[in-house]
């Protein structure tokens, strides 16, 4: 059987996710959809999301595939329409996305994603500036490399990519 065309992979990839969700003892709703085209809030609201409740968003594995205006739109839509929230997401810095780290393994890693039809477009070098532009504050930010050194100080860092890969949490600025 041939591999599904890229646009057709969503339902196939959703099966394992749905199976895993069945084992969670939590009120979770899996929402398939293209939030870039449809908008993140319309997708959430059409599936019962209540924007008046405090919410924590985990937006993992997305930002590098988008362009800056799309990332900013997602953050603005949440800020403007969700009463109280925080959002955590991961991101690469601009050197990784631009393939200019000088480290062949990191460049090859990024090129493999591009070869699969999933190129990276957006990296963040100045999270403070992004947060300011989004009218948000940084609640937390750390590189995965820093976490590795903190929790496994005796284990070597296997790639420089972890010093270029970060996790952060943003919250809207106080009104």
C-alpha positions as CSV (number, residue, x, y, z in Angstrom):
1,X,0.0,0.0,0.0
2,X,1.3,3.4,-0.9
3,X,1.9,6.0,1.7
4,X,-0.9,8.5,2.0
5,X,-0.5,11.8,0.3
6,X,0.6,14.5,2.8
7,X,-2.8,16.2,3.0
8,X,-4.5,12.8,3.7
9,X,-2.3,11.9,6.7
10,X,-4.4,13.7,9.4
11,X,-7.0,11.0,10.0
12,X,-4.4,8.3,9.9
13,X,-2.2,10.1,12.4
14,X,-5.3,10.8,14.6
15,X,-6.0,7.1,15.2
16,X,-3.1,6.5,17.6
17,X,-3.9,9.8,19.3
18,X,-7.5,8.9,19.8
19,X,-6.5,5.5,21.1
20,X,-4.1,7.1,23.6
21,X,-6.8,9.5,24.7
22,X,-9.2,6.7,25.6
23,X,-6.8,5.7,28.4
24,X,-6.8,9.2,29.9
25,X,-9.1,9.8,32.8
26,X,-9.7,13.5,31.9
27,X,-12.2,15.5,29.9
28,X,-10.3,15.7,26.7
29,X,-11.6,16.4,23.2
30,X,-9.5,15.6,20.1
31,X,-10.2,18.2,17.5
32,X,-9.0,17.5,13.9
33,X,-8.7,20.6,11.7
34,X,-6.6,23.2,10.1
35,X,-6.4,26.0,12.7
36,X,-4.3,28.1,10.3
37,X,-7.2,28.2,7.8
38,X,-10.1,28.0,10.1
39,X,-8.8,29.9,13.1
40,X,-7.9,28.4,16.4
41,X,-10.8,29.9,18.3
42,X,-13.6,28.8,15.9
43,X,-12.3,25.2,15.9
44,X,-12.2,25.2,19.7
45,X,-15.6,26.9,20.2
46,X,-17.3,24.6,17.7
47,X,-16.1,21.7,19.9
48,X,-17.5,23.1,23.1
49,X,-14.6,25.3,24.3
50,X,-15.6,28.0,26.8
51,X,-13.4,31.0,26.4
52,X,-14.6,32.4,29.7
53,X,-12.8,29.7,31.7
54,X,-9.2,29.8,32.7
55,X,-7.2,27.8,30.2
56,X,-3.7,26.4,29.7
57,X,-2.8,25.8,26.1
58,X,0.0,23.4,25.0
59,X,1.0,24.4,21.5
60,X,3.8,21.9,20.8
61,X,5.6,21.2,17.6
62,X,3.9,23.9,15.5
63,X,5.7,27.3,15.5
64,X,8.6,26.3,13.3
65,X,6.3,25.2,10.5
66,X,4.5,28.5,10.4
67,X,5.4,32.0,9.4
68,X,5.7,34.9,11.9
69,X,2.4,36.5,11.0
70,X,0.5,33.2,11.6
71,X,2.2,32.7,15.0
72,X,1.3,36.3,16.0
73,X,-2.3,35.8,14.8
74,X,-2.7,32.7,17.0
75,X,-1.4,34.6,20.0
76,X,-3.5,37.7,19.3
77,X,-6.7,35.6,18.8
78,X,-6.2,33.9,22.1
79,X,-5.3,37.1,23.9
80,X,-8.3,38.9,22.5
81,X,-10.9,36.2,23.0
82,X,-9.9,34.0,25.9
83,X,-10.5,35.5,29.3
84,X,-7.6,34.0,31.2
85,X,-4.9,31.8,29.8
86,X,-1.3,30.8,29.5
87,X,0.3,29.1,26.5
88,X,3.3,26.9,26.4
89,X,5.1,26.1,23.2
90,X,8.4,25.0,21.8
91,X,10.5,26.8,19.2
92,X,13.8,26.7,17.4
93,X,16.1,29.7,17.1
94,X,16.6,31.4,13.7
95,X,20.0,29.7,13.1
96,X,18.5,26.2,13.2
97,X,15.7,27.2,10.8
98,X,18.1,29.0,8.5
99,X,20.5,26.1,8.7
100,X,23.4,28.3,9.8
101,X,24.4,26.7,13.1
102,X,27.5,25.3,11.4
103,X,26.8,21.9,12.8
104,X,26.2,19.3,10.0
105,X,23.9,17.1,12.1
106,X,21.6,19.9,13.0
107,X,21.5,21.1,9.4
108,X,20.8,17.5,8.2
109,X,18.0,17.2,10.8
110,X,16.2,20.3,9.4
111,X,16.8,19.2,5.8
112,X,15.1,15.8,6.5
113,X,11.9,17.7,7.6
114,X,12.1,19.8,4.4
115,X,12.6,16.7,2.3
116,X,9.4,15.2,3.8
117,X,7.5,18.3,2.7
118,X,7.5,19.9,6.2
119,X,10.0,22.7,5.9
120,X,10.7,25.0,8.9
121,X,10.0,28.7,8.3
122,X,10.0,30.4,11.7
123,X,12.6,30.7,14.4
124,X,12.8,32.9,17.4
125,X,16.0,34.6,18.6
126,X,14.3,37.4,20.7
127,X,11.5,35.9,22.7
128,X,11.2,39.2,24.7
129,X,10.5,41.1,21.5
130,X,8.0,38.5,20.3
131,X,6.2,38.6,23.7
132,X,6.1,42.5,23.6
133,X,4.7,42.4,20.1
134,X,2.0,39.9,21.2
135,X,1.2,42.0,24.3
136,X,2.2,39.1,26.5
137,X,4.7,38.4,29.2
138,X,7.1,35.5,29.5
139,X,6.2,33.3,32.5
140,X,9.0,30.9,31.8
141,X,11.6,30.1,29.1
142,X,14.4,27.6,28.9
143,X,16.5,25.8,26.4
144,X,16.3,22.0,26.3
145,X,20.1,22.0,26.6
146,X,19.8,23.9,29.9
147,X,17.3,21.3,31.2
148,X,19.5,18.5,30.0
149,X,22.5,19.9,31.9
150,X,20.4,20.6,35.0
151,X,18.8,17.2,35.3
152,X,21.6,15.0,33.7
153,X,24.8,16.8,34.5
154,X,26.9,13.7,34.0
155,X,25.5,12.9,30.6
156,X,26.9,14.6,27.5
157,X,24.7,16.7,25.3
158,X,24.5,14.7,22.1
159,X,23.8,17.6,19.8
160,X,24.1,21.4,19.8
161,X,20.4,21.5,18.6
162,X,19.3,21.3,22.2
163,X,20.9,24.7,22.9
164,X,18.9,26.1,20.0
165,X,15.6,24.4,21.0
166,X,13.5,26.2,23.7
167,X,10.3,25.8,25.6
168,X,8.4,28.8,26.9
169,X,5.2,29.9,28.6
170,X,3.5,33.2,27.8
171,X,0.6,35.0,29.5
172,X,-1.3,38.1,28.4
173,X,0.0,41.3,29.8
174,X,-2.2,42.6,32.7
175,X,-4.8,45.0,31.4
